[in-house]
Amino acid sequence: MKKFVTTLVLAGLAGSVMAQQALKPEEMIKYRKAGYNFMAWNMGKIKANLEGTYNKDQVVAAANVIAATANSGMGALFGPGTDKEVGGQTTRVKPEFFKEPDKVKELAMAYIKETNELQKVAATGDAAAVKVQFGKTGESCKACHDKFRKD
């Protein structure tokens, strides 16, 4: 029985990997745009809380989504053929993004670090601390935009 369960688990994992590899470039662009838009929407929710009536639960929920999305492995969605419009999906990624993987990794890791910290700070309920960390998170996001995003 254990062997059967192990086989099923391994088959499921292999299927997940194969499904990931089967994405077309236009699907990768579509999914990464959706992820970034979802993070932006949640950043907007935090900003609205910081500028208006602060609701800890809303801020925590938004910070959790941002950190989870940032940590989800979205880098896999920048595969070959995603550097230009394909299948009706446009991209604002500059060609340099694909030529400077070390810089991309540096900026991505900095963003992930800041989103994880935002999640931790949000859980405290300290609006002033969230405001500071929200700024750091936004700056780390902007750093990648400044370097690798077309306007």
N, CA and C atoms as a LAMMPS dump frame, in Angstrom:
ITEM: TIMESTEP
0
ITEM: NUMBER OF ATOMS
453
ITEM: BOX BOUNDS ff ff ff
-5.0000000000000000e+02 5.0000000000000000e+02
-5.0000000000000000e+02 5.0000000000000000e+02
-5.0000000000000000e+02 5.0000000000000000e+02
ITEM: ATOMS id mol type element x y z
1 1 1 N 0.819 -1.186 0
2 1 2 C 0 0 0
3 1 3 C 0.868 1.258 0
4 2 1 N 1.949 1.263 0.82
5 2 2 C 2.838 2.408 0.876
6 2 3 C 3.459 2.675 -0.487
7 3 1 N 3.817 1.599 -1.182
8 3 2 C 4.428 1.747 -2.507
9 3 3 C 3.433 2.388 -3.474
10 4 1 N 2.173 1.995 -3.39
11 4 2 C 1.136 2.541 -4.258
12 4 3 C 0.954 4.036 -3.999
13 5 1 N 0.883 4.427 -2.72
14 5 2 C 0.714 5.835 -2.352
15 5 3 C 1.925 6.641 -2.82
16 6 1 N 3.119 6.09 -2.606
17 6 2 C 4.336 6.762 -3.054
18 6 3 C 4.318 6.965 -4.56
19 7 1 N 3.893 5.965 -5.279
20 7 2 C 3.809 6.064 -6.737
21 7 3 C 2.83 7.147 -7.152
22 8 1 N 1.687 7.221 -6.483
23 8 2 C 0.696 8.251 -6.796
24 8 3 C 1.241 9.65 -6.523
25 9 1 N 1.912 9.811 -5.395
26 9 2 C 2.481 11.115 -5.045
27 9 3 C 3.527 11.525 -6.075
28 10 1 N 4.415 10.621 -6.411
29 10 2 C 5.453 10.929 -7.4
30 10 3 C 4.852 11.233 -8.769
31 11 1 N 3.823 10.512 -9.154
32 11 2 C 3.155 10.776 -10.434
33 11 3 C 2.511 12.159 -10.42
34 12 1 N 1.923 12.52 -9.3
35 12 2 C 1.315 13.845 -9.177
36 12 3 C 2.339 14.95 -9.278
37 13 1 N 3.475 14.755 -8.614
38 13 2 C 4.547 15.751 -8.695
39 13 3 C 5.093 15.857 -10.105
40 14 1 N 5.293 14.739 -10.754
41 14 2 C 5.788 14.756 -12.131
42 14 3 C 4.787 15.449 -13.038
43 15 1 N 3.508 15.201 -12.817
44 15 2 C 2.475 15.86 -13.619
45 15 3 C 2.478 17.36 -13.416
46 16 1 N 2.711 17.793 -12.179
47 16 2 C 2.778 19.232 -11.9
48 16 3 C 3.943 19.876 -12.626
49 17 1 N 5.083 19.221 -12.595
50 17 2 C 6.26 19.742 -13.285
51 17 3 C 6.011 19.804 -14.788
52 18 1 N 5.429 18.753 -15.331
53 18 2 C 5.162 18.733 -16.765
54 18 3 C 4.143 19.8 -17.147
55 19 1 N 3.145 20.035 -16.306
56 19 2 C 2.149 21.067 -16.587
57 19 3 C 2.81 22.438 -16.601
58 20 1 N 3.729 22.662 -15.686
59 20 2 C 4.443 23.935 -15.639
60 20 3 C 5.255 24.123 -16.914
61 21 1 N 5.921 23.085 -17.365
62 21 2 C 6.759 23.173 -18.548
63 21 3 C 5.932 23.331 -19.81
64 22 1 N 4.683 22.938 -19.77
65 22 2 C 3.846 22.96 -20.955
66 22 3 C 3.261 24.341 -21.24
67 23 1 N 3.508 25.31 -20.386
68 23 2 C 2.958 26.634 -20.622
69 23 3 C 3.535 27.247 -21.896
70 24 1 N 2.676 27.84 -22.667
71 24 2 C 3.098 28.571 -23.861
72 24 3 C 3.585 29.941 -23.417
73 25 1 N 4.454 30.584 -24.209
74 25 2 C 4.938 31.915 -23.829
75 25 3 C 3.812 32.908 -23.536
76 26 1 N 2.747 32.876 -24.334
77 26 2 C 1.654 33.828 -24.092
78 26 3 C 0.943 33.534 -22.773
79 27 1 N 0.903 32.267 -22.363
80 27 2 C 0.311 31.927 -21.069
81 27 3 C 1.201 32.428 -19.933
82 28 1 N 2.514 32.289 -20.105
83 28 2 C 3.434 32.787 -19.083
84 28 3 C 3.251 34.286 -18.884
85 29 1 N 3.168 35.023 -19.995
86 29 2 C 2.984 36.477 -19.908
87 29 3 C 1.657 36.792 -19.225
88 30 1 N 0.612 36.12 -19.626
89 30 2 C -0.723 36.345 -19.057
90 30 3 C -0.719 36.092 -17.551
91 31 1 N -0.138 34.989 -17.124
92 31 2 C -0.14 34.639 -15.701
93 31 3 C 0.734 35.591 -14.889
94 32 1 N 1.882 35.964 -15.415
95 32 2 C 2.734 36.873 -14.629
96 32 3 C 2.091 38.248 -14.526
97 33 1 N 1.444 38.716 -15.598
98 33 2 C 0.743 39.991 -15.522
99 33 3 C -0.375 39.924 -14.484
100 34 1 N -1.079 38.814 -14.455
101 34 2 C -2.148 38.647 -13.46
102 34 3 C -1.572 38.689 -12.045
103 35 1 N -0.456 38.022 -11.834
104 35 2 C 0.177 38.026 -10.51
105 35 3 C 0.601 39.414 -10.083
106 36 1 N 1.24 40.145 -10.994
107 36 2 C 1.683 41.497 -10.647
108 36 3 C 0.497 42.433 -10.449
109 37 1 N -0.543 42.285 -11.248
110 37 2 C -1.736 43.11 -11.059
111 37 3 C -2.405 42.818 -9.722
112 38 1 N -2.431 41.553 -9.334
113 38 2 C -3.028 41.182 -8.057
114 38 3 C -2.212 41.763 -6.902
115 39 1 N -0.889 41.726 -7.014
116 39 2 C -0.053 42.327 -5.975
117 39 3 C -0.294 43.838 -5.927
118 40 1 N -0.371 44.483 -7.095
119 40 2 C -0.59 45.935 -7.142
120 40 3 C -1.925 46.307 -6.497
121 41 1 N -2.954 45.524 -6.777
122 41 2 C -4.266 45.785 -6.187
123 41 3 C -4.183 45.695 -4.662
124 42 1 N -3.466 44.706 -4.161
125 42 2 C -3.32 44.541 -2.722
126 42 3 C -2.434 45.624 -2.109
127 43 1 N -1.43 46.078 -2.838
128 43 2 C -0.637 47.223 -2.36
129 43 3 C -1.553 48.444 -2.242
130 44 1 N -2.457 48.6 -3.208
131 44 2 C -3.413 49.705 -3.155
132 44 3 C -4.327 49.632 -1.944
133 45 1 N -4.703 48.414 -1.557
134 45 2 C -5.541 48.247 -0.366
135 45 3 C -4.778 48.676 0.888
136 46 1 N -3.509 48.327 0.953
137 46 2 C -2.71 48.744 2.115
138 46 3 C -2.569 50.256 2.126
139 47 1 N -2.284 50.83 0.973
140 47 2 C -2.141 52.286 0.88
141 47 3 C -3.415 52.979 1.34
142 48 1 N -4.57 52.486 0.901
143 48 2 C -5.842 53.087 1.299
144 48 3 C -6.027 53.015 2.811
145 49 1 N -5.613 51.929 3.426
146 49 2 C -5.703 51.792 4.88
147 49 3 C -4.771 52.761 5.585
148 50 1 N -3.599 52.973 5.015
149 50 2 C -2.639 53.893 5.621
150 50 3 C -3.089 55.348 5.491
151 51 1 N -3.843 55.633 4.448
152 51 2 C -4.313 56.999 4.212
153 51 3 C -5.675 57.269 4.836
154 52 1 N -6.386 56.23 5.215
155 52 2 C -7.728 56.387 5.775
156 52 3 C -7.825 55.693 7.115
157 53 1 N -8.953 55.059 7.33
158 53 2 C -9.163 54.302 8.562
159 53 3 C -8.403 52.989 8.452
160 54 1 N -7.542 52.737 9.431
161 54 2 C -6.681 51.56 9.4
162 54 3 C -7.435 50.346 9.902
163 55 1 N -7.467 49.307 9.069
164 55 2 C -8.098 48.044 9.436
165 55 3 C -7.026 46.961 9.372
166 56 1 N -6.583 46.535 10.545
167 56 2 C -5.491 45.564 10.626
168 56 3 C -5.783 44.313 9.813
169 57 1 N -6.979 43.779 9.896
170 57 2 C -7.306 42.537 9.193
171 57 3 C -7.165 42.685 7.684
172 58 1 N -7.603 43.82 7.145
173 58 2 C -7.465 44.062 5.707
174 58 3 C -5.991 44.167 5.306
175 59 1 N -5.224 44.845 6.123
176 59 2 C -3.796 45.018 5.832
177 59 3 C -3.068 43.679 5.913
178 60 1 N -3.369 42.9 6.923
179 60 2 C -2.745 41.581 7.062
180 60 3 C -3.086 40.707 5.861
181 61 1 N -4.353 40.689 5.475
182 61 2 C -4.775 39.868 4.332
183 61 3 C -4.044 40.301 3.06
184 62 1 N -3.959 41.598 2.833
185 62 2 C -3.286 42.103 1.638
186 62 3 C -1.789 41.787 1.674
187 63 1 N -1.16 41.965 2.819
188 63 2 C 0.272 41.669 2.948
189 63 3 C 0.538 40.183 2.746
190 64 1 N -0.353 39.343 3.232
191 64 2 C -0.197 37.899 3.031
192 64 3 C -0.239 37.538 1.544
193 65 1 N -1.165 38.132 0.823
194 65 2 C -1.281 37.871 -0.615
195 65 3 C -0.029 38.337 -1.349
196 66 1 N 0.45 39.512 -1.006
197 66 2 C 1.635 40.061 -1.671
198 66 3 C 2.839 39.155 -1.435
199 67 1 N 3.056 38.77 -0.193
200 67 2 C 4.195 37.903 0.122
201 67 3 C 4.049 36.532 -0.541
202 68 1 N 2.86 35.977 -0.5
203 68 2 C 2.648 34.659 -1.116
204 68 3 C 2.902 34.708 -2.618
205 69 1 N 2.425 35.747 -3.262
206 69 2 C 2.624 35.863 -4.71
207 69 3 C 4.099 36.085 -5.033
208 70 1 N 4.747 36.937 -4.262
209 70 2 C 6.172 37.188 -4.487
210 70 3 C 6.995 35.918 -4.306
211 71 1 N 6.582 35.069 -3.392
212 71 2 C 7.313 33.831 -3.097
213 71 3 C 6.874 32.637 -3.947
214 72 1 N 5.975 32.856 -4.881
215 72 2 C 5.361 31.753 -5.617
216 72 3 C 6.196 31.179 -6.755
217 73 1 N 7.338 31.765 -7.02
218 73 2 C 8.159 31.254 -8.129
219 73 3 C 7.804 31.873 -9.461
220 74 1 N 7.362 33.108 -9.424
221 74 2 C 6.947 33.776 -10.66
222 74 3 C 8.081 33.922 -11.668
223 75 1 N 9.304 33.774 -11.221
224 75 2 C 10.432 33.834 -12.146
225 75 3 C 10.319 32.805 -13.267
226 76 1 N 9.639 31.704 -12.99
227 76 2 C 9.442 30.665 -14.007
228 76 3 C 8.573 31.157 -15.157
229 77 1 N 7.889 32.274 -14.961
230 77 2 C 7.009 32.811 -15.994
231 77 3 C 7.737 33.768 -16.941
232 78 1 N 9.044 33.841 -16.815
233 78 2 C 9.864 34.666 -17.708
234 78 3 C 10.702 33.762 -18.608
235 79 1 N 10.046 32.784 -19.192
236 79 2 C 10.727 31.81 -20.022
237 79 3 C 11.016 32.322 -21.415
238 80 1 N 11.66 31.485 -22.224
239 80 2 C 11.98 31.846 -23.609
240 80 3 C 10.715 32.238 -24.37
241 81 1 N 10.845 33.289 -25.15
242 81 2 C 9.74 33.759 -25.965
243 81 3 C 8.814 34.724 -25.266
244 82 1 N 9.108 35.046 -23.987
245 82 2 C 8.244 35.975 -23.255
246 82 3 C 8.808 37.386 -23.226
247 83 1 N 9.795 37.63 -24.062
248 83 2 C 10.434 38.943 -24.098
249 83 3 C 9.764 39.894 -25.086
250 84 1 N 8.735 39.431 -25.763
251 84 2 C 8.05 40.251 -26.757
252 84 3 C 6.59 39.836 -26.826
253 85 1 N 5.789 40.609 -27.543
254 85 2 C 4.377 40.264 -27.695
255 85 3 C 4.255 38.92 -28.4
256 86 1 N 3.375 38.111 -27.867
257 86 2 C 3.135 36.798 -28.454
258 86 3 C 1.697 36.386 -28.143
259 87 1 N 1.022 35.861 -29.128
260 87 2 C -0.336 35.368 -28.925
261 87 3 C -1.285 36.421 -28.391
262 88 1 N -1.074 37.674 -28.747
263 88 2 C -1.93 38.759 -28.273
264 88 3 C -1.59 39.253 -26.879
265 89 1 N -0.605 38.674 -26.245
266 89 2 C -0.172 39.11 -24.915
267 89 3 C 1.034 40.034 -25.047
268 90 1 N 0.876 41.256 -24.569
269 90 2 C 1.977 42.213 -24.613
270 90 3 C 2.776 42.13 -23.318
271 91 1 N 3.992 42.613 -23.39
272 91 2 C 4.845 42.654 -22.209
273 91 3 C 5.592 43.979 -22.199
274 92 1 N 5.861 44.468 -21
275 92 2 C 6.649 45.693 -20.851
276 92 3 C 8.057 45.397 -20.343
277 93 1 N 8.454 44.147 -20.403
278 93 2 C 9.789 43.766 -19.957
279 93 3 C 10.806 44.202 -21.011
280 94 1 N 11.842 44.896 -20.554
281 94 2 C 12.925 45.301 -21.456
282 94 3 C 13.779 44.083 -21.799
283 95 1 N 14.38 44.086 -22.988
284 95 2 C 15.244 42.965 -23.374
285 95 3 C 16.402 42.742 -22.395
286 96 1 N 16.855 43.792 -21.737
287 96 2 C 17.964 43.677 -20.786
288 96 3 C 17.642 42.704 -19.653
289 97 1 N 16.371 42.577 -19.33
290 97 2 C 15.947 41.658 -18.268
291 97 3 C 16.494 40.257 -18.52
292 98 1 N 16.452 39.832 -19.76
293 98 2 C 16.86 38.475 -20.125
294 98 3 C 18.377 38.349 -20.308
295 99 1 N 19.064 39.477 -20.301
296 99 2 C 20.519 39.48 -20.488
297 99 3 C 21.277 39.693 -19.183
298 100 1 N 20.577 40.047 -18.115
299 100 2 C 21.212 40.351 -16.84
300 100 3 C 20.603 39.521 -15.702
301 101 1 N 20.72 38.189 -15.796
302 101 2 C 20.059 37.343 -14.792
303 101 3 C 20.546 37.58 -13.361
304 102 1 N 21.792 37.952 -13.182
305 102 2 C 22.292 38.183 -11.824
306 102 3 C 21.623 39.407 -11.202
307 103 1 N 21.46 40.468 -11.993
308 103 2 C 20.801 41.677 -11.498
309 103 3 C 19.321 41.403 -11.238
310 104 1 N 18.684 40.64 -12.134
311 104 2 C 17.277 40.273 -11.941
312 104 3 C 17.118 39.511 -10.635
313 105 1 N 17.994 38.543 -10.405
314 105 2 C 17.922 37.749 -9.173
315 105 3 C 18.114 38.635 -7.95
316 106 1 N 19.068 39.539 -8.012
317 106 2 C 19.331 40.452 -6.895
318 106 3 C 18.083 41.279 -6.565
319 107 1 N 17.476 41.858 -7.597
320 107 2 C 16.29 42.687 -7.382
321 107 3 C 15.095 41.85 -6.911
322 108 1 N 14.937 40.668 -7.482
323 108 2 C 13.831 39.794 -7.087
324 108 3 C 13.972 39.356 -5.63
325 109 1 N 15.183 39.006 -5.238
326 109 2 C 15.398 38.564 -3.856
327 109 3 C 15.172 39.729 -2.879
328 110 1 N 15.557 40.93 -3.273
329 110 2 C 15.32 42.097 -2.421
330 110 3 C 13.815 42.344 -2.262
331 111 1 N 13.08 42.191 -3.359
332 111 2 C 11.631 42.373 -3.294
333 111 3 C 10.981 41.314 -2.409
334 112 1 N 11.382 40.09 -2.574
335 112 2 C 10.832 39.01 -1.752
336 112 3 C 11.118 39.266 -0.271
337 113 1 N 12.33 39.7 0.022
338 113 2 C 12.703 40.014 1.412
339 113 3 C 11.779 41.087 1.98
340 114 1 N 11.538 42.136 1.2
341 114 2 C 10.697 43.238 1.681
342 114 3 C 9.234 42.819 1.819
343 115 1 N 8.739 41.989 0.903
344 115 2 C 7.346 41.538 1.025
345 115 3 C 7.175 40.626 2.242
346 116 1 N 8.167 39.803 2.503
347 116 2 C 8.109 38.945 3.695
348 116 3 C 8.121 39.782 4.965
349 117 1 N 8.909 40.826 4.954
350 117 2 C 8.958 41.719 6.116
351 117 3 C 7.643 42.479 6.27
352 118 1 N 7.052 42.897 5.143
353 118 2 C 5.75 43.567 5.195
354 118 3 C 4.712 42.651 5.839
355 119 1 N 4.749 41.401 5.479
356 119 2 C 3.818 40.426 6.055
357 119 3 C 3.998 40.342 7.574
358 120 1 N 5.252 40.281 8.019
359 120 2 C 5.529 40.196 9.458
360 120 3 C 5.077 41.461 10.192
361 121 1 N 5.408 42.616 9.62
362 121 2 C 5.067 43.888 10.261
363 121 3 C 3.553 44.082 10.291
364 122 1 N 2.877 43.714 9.209
365 122 2 C 1.415 43.853 9.173
366 122 3 C 0.759 43.065 10.299
367 123 1 N 1.305 41.906 10.608
368 123 2 C 0.735 41.056 11.652
369 123 3 C 0.787 41.718 13.03
370 124 1 N 1.684 42.676 13.217
371 124 2 C 1.775 43.362 14.513
372 124 3 C 0.642 44.354 14.723
373 125 1 N 0.057 44.843 13.626
374 125 2 C -1.011 45.828 13.732
375 125 3 C -0.521 47.249 13.935
376 126 1 N 0.775 47.463 13.931
377 126 2 C 1.37 48.787 14.13
378 126 3 C 1.347 49.557 12.804
379 127 1 N 0.386 50.46 12.666
380 127 2 C 0.201 51.188 11.415
381 127 3 C 1.444 51.997 11.021
382 128 1 N 2.104 52.594 11.984
383 128 2 C 3.301 53.385 11.685
384 128 3 C 4.41 52.497 11.126
385 129 1 N 4.589 51.337 11.708
386 129 2 C 5.619 50.401 11.221
387 129 3 C 5.233 49.858 9.847
388 130 1 N 3.96 49.602 9.627
389 130 2 C 3.502 49.143 8.311
390 130 3 C 3.794 50.207 7.266
391 131 1 N 3.564 51.454 7.616
392 131 2 C 3.811 52.553 6.669
393 131 3 C 5.273 52.583 6.239
394 132 1 N 6.179 52.427 7.185
395 132 2 C 7.606 52.409 6.869
396 132 3 C 7.942 51.223 5.974
397 133 1 N 7.456 50.033 6.341
398 133 2 C 7.766 48.835 5.558
399 133 3 C 7.067 48.859 4.212
400 134 1 N 5.893 49.434 4.136
401 134 2 C 5.182 49.592 2.866
402 134 3 C 6.04 50.415 1.907
403 135 1 N 6.667 51.468 2.416
404 135 2 C 7.563 52.289 1.594
405 135 3 C 8.755 51.499 1.096
406 136 1 N 9.342 50.692 1.956
407 136 2 C 10.486 49.865 1.556
408 136 3 C 10.073 48.839 0.5
409 137 1 N 8.905 48.258 0.684
410 137 2 C 8.413 47.275 -0.283
411 137 3 C 8.176 47.939 -1.633
412 138 1 N 7.55 49.097 -1.613
413 138 2 C 7.311 49.843 -2.854
414 138 3 C 8.6 50.228 -3.555
415 139 1 N 9.593 50.638 -2.791
416 139 2 C 10.888 51.012 -3.379
417 139 3 C 11.572 49.813 -4.026
418 140 1 N 11.462 48.645 -3.392
419 140 2 C 12.098 47.457 -3.979
420 140 3 C 11.379 47.044 -5.264
421 141 1 N 10.094 47.25 -5.315
422 141 2 C 9.313 46.975 -6.532
423 141 3 C 9.739 47.954 -7.629
424 142 1 N 9.817 49.217 -7.264
425 142 2 C 10.199 50.273 -8.207
426 142 3 C 11.613 50.069 -8.762
427 143 1 N 12.494 49.531 -7.964
428 143 2 C 13.875 49.316 -8.418
429 143 3 C 13.91 48.415 -9.648
430 144 1 N 13.081 47.388 -9.653
431 144 2 C 13.02 46.497 -10.819
432 144 3 C 12.345 47.205 -11.992
433 145 1 N 11.275 47.946 -11.71
434 145 2 C 10.596 48.69 -12.771
435 145 3 C 11.558 49.663 -13.426
436 146 1 N 12.31 50.397 -12.616
437 146 2 C 13.246 51.388 -13.157
438 146 3 C 14.283 50.755 -14.072
439 147 1 N 14.713 49.579 -13.733
440 147 2 C 15.782 48.899 -14.496
441 147 3 C 15.242 48.104 -15.684
442 148 1 N 14.12 47.422 -15.503
443 148 2 C 13.726 46.425 -16.498
444 148 3 C 12.316 46.568 -17.097
445 149 1 N 11.614 47.64 -16.792
446 149 2 C 10.253 47.778 -17.302
447 149 3 C 10.14 48.952 -18.266
448 150 1 N 9.55 48.675 -19.417
449 150 2 C 9.268 49.738 -20.37
450 150 3 C 8.081 50.546 -19.858
451 151 1 N 8.106 51.836 -20.117
452 151 2 C 6.961 52.671 -19.715
453 151 3 C 5.853 52.617 -20.729
